[in-house]
Amino acid sequence: MCARQPEARPVAQQRITHKRRTAVQTHDSVATTYEVGYVVGSLSKQSINRRLATALSTLAPAELRLTEIPIGDLPLYDHELDADFPQVGWDLKRAVEASDAILFVTPEHNRSIPAALKNAIDWATRPWGSNSLDGKPVAVIGASPGKVSTAVAQQHLKNILSFTNSPVLGQPEAYINYSDGLVTEDGKVTSEGTEQFLRQFMEAFSSHIRKSRDE
């Protein structure tokens, strides 16, 4: 049995049509704008990494437009589902493919990434031979109150993304030691030093995207 192709979805198709690299006219030049899909590894609505993602959306340079790619409705991946690939899986793949780059914002669970995030990556790279992350520039960041923050989880995630052939931003590494009140619910960063670092991280990501797509 062949994998079922996605049903016609006019609204989703319209999203894909517009979520591409676009040229924006400035006062004296034409600047390129990149569509960045971001994935929050935690499913919790109160996640500190969700707050961090909101902050990054605000602090990103003007040429980056961030849109969340939700992963909470994905069932647990099973290769037997490839024969009748669910619509939610196609929707995820479409969102990834419609993005110029992907930003992963992840907590650390038991010295690795959350199961929901690994599951989303599995869906994005299936059915076999249709890897939606292939060649997609990516960056990894995460927050945790622990002393090592999300360093081990990020290394694990970068290993996975190396296999999916996704160019990963190498520097700066971003392990955010989270403390109460560091980021408000609406994404305001209360530490000037942390805010400055996050701006620099997003500027480096923008440069990484540009270089990756120009190669």
N, C-alpha and C positions, 0 to 999 in steps of 0.2 A: 504494500500500500504506500502511496506517495504522500508526502507531507502536504497537508491542506494549505492552500494559499490564502492569504488574508482577504477577508471580504471587503467590498468597496466601502470606504469610509470617507465621504467628501470632506468632513471637518478635519479629520486627521491628515488627509492629503493636503489640505490647505496649509496646515501647520508645517508640514515638511517643505512645501514650496517656499515658504517665507523664512524658515529657520535655516538659512544658508548665509555664507559670508556675503556681506553687502558693503557697498561704498556709500559713505556719508559725506556730504559736502560740508566743509568748514569754511571759514572766512577766506582762506587763501590756498586751500588744498583739498584733495579728496582723501579722506582717511578710511581705512578698512575696519569694519566692525565684525567681530567674531561672536557667534552664538555658542555659549558654553552651557552644556547640560551638567548639573551637579547632582550627585547621589549622596544622600545621607545614610551612613551605614546602620544607624540605629532606627528602630521603628517607633521608639517612644516619642510622643508629642512634646514631652518635657526634656528631651535630650539636650545636653549641653552642646553637642555637636550640631544639632539643628540650629541652636542660637549662633554658633560659630559660622555656619553656612549663611545665615541671614546677614551677619556682619560682613562676610566676604562679598556678598552681593552688593552691599552698600559701598565698600571700600575699593572695589575693583575699578581699574581705570576705565575711562569712557568708552574705549573700543571693545570692551567685553560686556556682553549682555547675558546674564545668568538666568537660567530657568531650571527649576527642579525636575528631575526625572524620578517619579515615585516608584518604589519597589515593594510596597507593603501588600499588594494584592496578588503577587506572584505565588503560585503553588510551589511546592518543593519539586525541583527539577528531577525528572526521570526520563531516560533516553527513550522509553517506550512511548512517551508523549510526542516524539518527533513525527510519528505517523499521522497524528491529528493535532498539530501544533495549535495551542490555545490562542485566542485573540489577544489576551493580555500579554502573551509572549511576543507576538508580532508588534503590539503597541510599544513595548519596551525597545525592541530592535529598531523600530522606526524613529523613536525619539533619539536613540544613540546615533543613528545614521544621519539624522537631521542636524546634529550638533557638529560644530567645527572642532570641539574639544570637550573633554569630560574632566570634571573636578570631583574627586572622591574625598568625602569628609567622614572619617571613620573613628569610632571608639576602639578600644582594645578589650577583647573578651578572652580570658585564659591564654594570654600571649599570642593572640591571633585576631583576625577580623571576625566580625559577627557573622553568624550563619546566613542571615538575610542578605548580606552583601555578597558573600560567595555565591549564593543561590542566584542573585541577579546577574552576576558575571557569567555564570553557567548558561542562563537563558540567553544572554546577549550574544553568546558565541555558538549557539545552536540554532537550527540543525547543523550537523557537521558539514563544513564547507561554506558556511554563511556567517563567518565571524564578523559581527558588526563593530567590533573594537579594533579590527585590523588596520594599522596605520594611524589610528586616532591619537592625537596628542593628549596626554593626561597629566594630572598633578594630584598629589596625595597630601593631605593634611589631617590632623586630628587633635582632639583635646581630651585630657583625662586628669583627675586630681592626683594620680599616682606619680611617684618620683621619676619614673622613666616615661611618663606620659603614654603616648601611643607608638613609641619607637619600634617595638617588636612587631606589632600589628602592621605598621607601615612597611616594614621590610618584607614581611610575608606578602602583603598586597603587591608590592613592587615586583616580587618574584613572579607572581601570577600574571601581572600585566606585561612582564617581559615575554612570557609564553604567548600571550594574545597578540604580540607584535605591536604593542602600543608604546610609542615614544614617551618615556616618563621624565618629567622635570627632575633633574638631579639636585640642583641647588637653587635656593636655600632649602634645607630640610626644615620641616615645620612641626615640632612636637610642642604643643601648647599645654603648659602646666596650668590646669584650670583651678581657680579658687572661687568661692562664692562671690557673686556680683561682678565677675570679670566681664561678662557680656550680659546685657539685659535681655528681656524677652523679645524686644523689638530690634535686637541686633546692635545696640550701641556698646562699644568697647570702652570700659571705664579706665583702662590703663593706657596712658599716652605712649609708653614704650611698646606695648603689645599692638596698639593700633598702627603705629609706624611700621612695625615688622610685618603685619598682615598686608599693609599697602605694598610694601616691597615684595612680598611673596606673590601677590597678584600681578604686579608689574613684571616680575620675572616669568610668571606663567604666560602673560601676554606675549612676551618676547619669544618664549619657547614655542608657542602656537604659531607665531609668524614664521619662525625659522623652519619649523617642521613642515608647514604647508607650502613653503617656498622651495623646498628641496625637490 
